[in-house]
Amino acid sequence: MNDPEETVTTDGTNQETLPPPPAEEEKPQLLTEIREMLELNENAEDNVVLLALKNLIERAGAAEKTDEELSQVRAELESARMKEAERRMNDLLDQGVREGKITPSTRAWWAKLSPEQLEKHLPDAPVIIPQGNAARATLRQDSGPDVLTAEDQAVCRRFGIPEEKFLEAKKRNNR
């Protein structure tokens, strides 16, 4: 290619001038190269070359638009995956609390694990807080050997032991 030329004017300043237009023999070579790149016949008319170039430009624009749409779909998919993982983790934590394997106070610590780790741990985890029909009365302190607690009464009912005999045995053991 021709480089711009500098010309010194009569007032002593430099002025840049454009190179002369390409010679007529360069133009056909450029068209020949374009025809080869587009895989067109050497004898293809200029308007056919123009149409092929326009088509190529349109396809490139469509590909760029498709690439942008694909990036957007990928971002939406990643967002959906993250929401699903968060939902799954919350479900596992809720399950652990319901089963008494996770205490509400340690929930934040358990949330640091991945869902896969928590899923592997929960089936074999020990029950920390027994779930079920535990009455609040069983949480009372033993009031001494002369009184049966709610837990003592439950044992008597379960094993068919008269409460009087149980109370006598309790008094003997506490001497």
N, C-alpha and C positions, 0 to 999 in steps of 0.2 A: 504494500500500500504506500501511497505517497504521504509524506509528512508535511505538515504546514510549513510554509516558508516564511522567513522574516525579511522584511524590506525596510530599509532606512529611508525615511521621508526627508524632504528638504528642510524641515525644521529640526531634524536631528533625533526624532523619536523613532522607536521601533514599531512597526505595524505588521500584524500577522495577516498573511493572505492565505486563502484556501488553495489546496492543490488543484491542479487542472482536472477536469472530469476524466474518468477512465477512458482509455482508448476504445474504439469500436470493437477491436478484436478481443478485449477482455469480457465484454458483455456476453457474447455467445458462449464463452467458456463457462461463465457463471450459470447461465441457463442450462448448459449441458450437465454441469455438476448437480443442479437442482433436479433435473430430470432423472439422473442416475439415483439420487437419494430417494426420490419418490417412486423409483422403479418404473418410470414411464419410458415409452419408446422415444428414440432420438428425434423422430419426426413429429412428436406430439406438439400441437399448436400451443401458443402462449396462453390462450384462454383455458385450455385443459390443465396446464401447469398451475394457473391461478386457482382454478376450482379445486385441484388436489391440495394446494397449500391451505386454502380456506377450510377444507374438510379436515385437514390435519390439525389446524389451529382449534377448530370447534371440538374435535375429539380430545385434544389436550385440555381444553377448558372443562369439558365434561368429566374427564378423569380427575382433574383437580377438585371439582365440586364433589365427586364421588369420594375422594380421599378425605375431604372435610367432613362429609356425612358419616363416613366410616369412623373417623376419630370421635365424632359426637356420639355415635352408637356405642363405641367402646367405653367412653366416659360414663354413659348412662348404665351400661352393663356393670361396670366396676362399682358404681354407686349402689346399684341393686344388690350386688354381692355383699357389699359391706353392710347394708341394712339387714339382709338375711342372716349374716353371721352374727350381728348384734342381737337380732331377735332370737336366734338359736341359743346364744349365750345366756340371754335373760331367761329363756325357757328352762335351760339346764340349771341355772341358779335357783329359780323358783322351785323346780323339782327337788333340788338338794335341800332347800329350806323345808318344803312340805314333808319330805321323808325324814327330817331331823338330822341329816348328814352335814348340813351347813347351818351355822347359826347366823341370824340376821346381822350380828355385829361383825362377823368375818366375811360377809358377802363381798365387800370391796376387795379384800385380799384374793378371794377365789376368782373374782372377775379379771384378775391379771393373767390367769391362765388362758390358753387357747381353748376354743370349744372342743377340739379333739382331745386335749389333755383332760379336761373336765369330764368328758364323756367316758373316757377310759377309767377315771378314778371313781366316779359315783357308784357304779354297781358294787364295788368291793369296799366302799368307804364304811367305816363304823357309824352306827347311829349315836349321835352325841346327845340329841334331845329326843327322848322317846315320844312318839306320837300315838294318839289314840284317846282312850277314855280315862285318862289320868285326871282324877278329881283334885280340886284345889285343896281339899281337906287333907290329902296325903302329904301336903307340903308343911303341915303343922309339926311343930316339935313334939316329941313324946312328952306327955304330961306326967309321966311316972308309971310305976308298976301297977297302980290301982285303977287305971283307966285304959280302955282299949282305943287305939287310934282308928281312923277310918281304914287305914291299911290293914291293921289287925283284924278288923271286922270283915274286910274283903277276903282275907286268908281263911277265916272261919267259915264264911259262906262257901268259898270255892272248895274246901276240903271237907265240909260237913262236920266241922268240929264245934261243939257247943261253946258259946262265948265264955261261960263260967269256967270250964276246964282250961281253956286257953289262958284266961286271966290268972288262974291258979298257977299254971306252968310259968307264966311270965313273972309272977311274984317270986317263985322259987329260984328262977335264974338270975334275978336282980339282987339277991341277998348279998 
